[in-house]
C-alpha cells in the first residue's frame, strides 16, 4: 500500500521537476536536444513526475484552482508513459518554453498560499 503524500509535497515535486527541465533546456537549442538522449530522458522523467504528482493533488485543491490545467498535465504524463515511442519533441519543446513557465508561476503561488499563516490549501 502506498503512502499518501501531502498536497504541499506534491506541489513541491511539480515545482522541482519544472525547475530541472528549465535547467536542462536553458542553454541548448532544439537541434542540440535532439542529439542528446540523456537530456531527453531526463526531461521525460520529470514530465512523468509532474503528471503523476498532479494526479494526486486533492480534489478540493484542484477545484479551488480551475485556472490550472490539471487534467492536461496528467494527460501529458500518460502520453509520454504509454506512447513514449511517439513523443512529438517539437511540440514538447514548445510546451517547455511556453506552458511550463506559466505552470511554474501557478504552482509557486499555491506553495506560497499553502505555507502562509492564513491559509492551508
C-alpha positions as CSV (number, residue, x, y, z in Angstrom):
1,X,0.0,0.0,0.0
2,X,1.4,3.4,-0.9
3,X,1.6,6.3,1.5
4,X,-0.4,9.4,0.5
5,X,1.8,12.4,0.1
6,X,0.6,15.8,1.4
7,X,-0.5,18.3,-1.2
8,X,2.3,20.6,-0.2
9,X,4.9,17.9,-1.1
10,X,3.1,17.2,-4.4
11,X,3.2,20.8,-5.3
12,X,6.9,20.9,-4.4
13,X,7.5,17.8,-6.6
14,X,5.9,19.6,-9.5
15,X,7.9,22.8,-9.0
16,X,11.2,21.0,-8.5
17,X,10.7,19.0,-11.7
18,X,9.8,22.1,-13.7
19,X,13.0,23.7,-12.4
20,X,15.0,20.7,-13.5
21,X,13.5,20.8,-17.0
22,X,14.3,24.5,-17.2
23,X,17.9,23.8,-16.2
24,X,18.2,21.0,-18.8
25,X,16.9,23.2,-21.6
26,X,18.3,26.6,-20.6
27,X,21.4,26.8,-22.8
28,X,20.6,24.4,-25.6
29,X,18.8,24.6,-28.9
30,X,16.1,22.2,-30.1
31,X,18.7,20.7,-32.5
32,X,21.1,20.1,-29.7
33,X,18.4,18.5,-27.6
34,X,17.6,16.1,-30.4
35,X,21.2,14.8,-30.3
36,X,21.2,14.4,-26.5
37,X,19.5,11.2,-25.4
38,X,20.3,11.7,-21.7
39,X,18.7,15.1,-21.6
40,X,15.7,13.9,-23.5
41,X,15.3,11.0,-21.0
42,X,15.7,13.4,-18.0
43,X,13.0,15.7,-19.4
44,X,10.6,12.8,-20.0
45,X,11.2,11.5,-16.5
46,X,10.5,14.9,-14.9
47,X,7.3,15.3,-17.0
48,X,6.2,12.0,-15.7
49,X,6.8,13.2,-12.1
50,X,4.9,16.4,-12.8
51,X,2.0,14.5,-14.3
52,X,1.9,11.8,-11.6
53,X,2.1,14.4,-8.8
54,X,-0.7,16.4,-10.4
55,X,-2.9,13.3,-10.5
56,X,-2.7,13.0,-6.7
57,X,-3.4,16.7,-5.8
58,X,-6.5,16.5,-3.6
59,X,-9.8,17.2,-5.4
60,X,-10.7,20.3,-3.2
61,X,-7.4,21.9,-4.2
62,X,-8.0,21.1,-7.9
63,X,-11.5,22.5,-7.7
64,X,-10.2,25.7,-6.0
65,X,-7.8,26.3,-8.8
66,X,-9.6,25.7,-12.1
67,X,-7.2,28.0,-13.9
68,X,-4.6,25.2,-13.7
69,X,-5.0,22.6,-16.4
70,X,-4.7,19.6,-14.0
71,X,-6.1,17.1,-16.5
72,X,-3.9,18.3,-19.3
73,X,-0.8,17.9,-17.1
74,X,-1.8,14.4,-16.1
75,X,-2.7,13.6,-19.7
76,X,0.7,14.6,-21.0
77,X,2.3,12.2,-18.5
78,X,0.0,9.4,-19.8
79,X,1.0,10.1,-23.4
80,X,4.7,10.1,-22.5
81,X,4.4,7.0,-20.4
82,X,2.3,4.9,-22.7
83,X,3.3,6.2,-26.1
84,X,7.0,7.1,-25.4
85,X,8.0,5.9,-28.8
86,X,5.9,8.6,-30.4
87,X,6.9,11.7,-28.5
88,X,6.4,14.9,-30.6
89,X,9.6,16.6,-29.5
90,X,8.8,19.8,-31.4
91,X,5.5,20.2,-29.6
92,X,7.1,19.3,-26.2
93,X,9.9,21.8,-26.8
94,X,7.3,24.5,-27.4
95,X,5.4,23.4,-24.3
96,X,8.6,23.6,-22.2
97,X,9.2,27.1,-23.2
98,X,5.6,28.5,-23.3
99,X,3.5,26.4,-20.9
100,X,5.9,25.3,-18.2
101,X,6.8,28.9,-17.1
102,X,3.1,29.6,-16.6
103,X,2.6,26.4,-14.7
104,X,5.6,27.1,-12.6
105,X,4.2,30.5,-11.6
106,X,0.8,29.0,-10.7
107,X,2.4,26.2,-8.6
108,X,4.7,28.6,-6.8
109,X,1.7,30.7,-5.9
110,X,-0.1,27.7,-4.5
111,X,3.0,26.7,-2.5
112,X,3.2,30.3,-1.1
113,X,-0.5,30.1,-0.2
114,X,-0.1,26.7,1.4
115,X,2.8,27.9,3.6
116,X,1.3,31.3,4.5
117,X,0.0,31.6,8.1
118,X,-3.6,32.4,6.9
119,X,-4.2,29.5,4.6
120,X,-3.8,25.8,4.2
121,X,-4.9,24.6,0.8
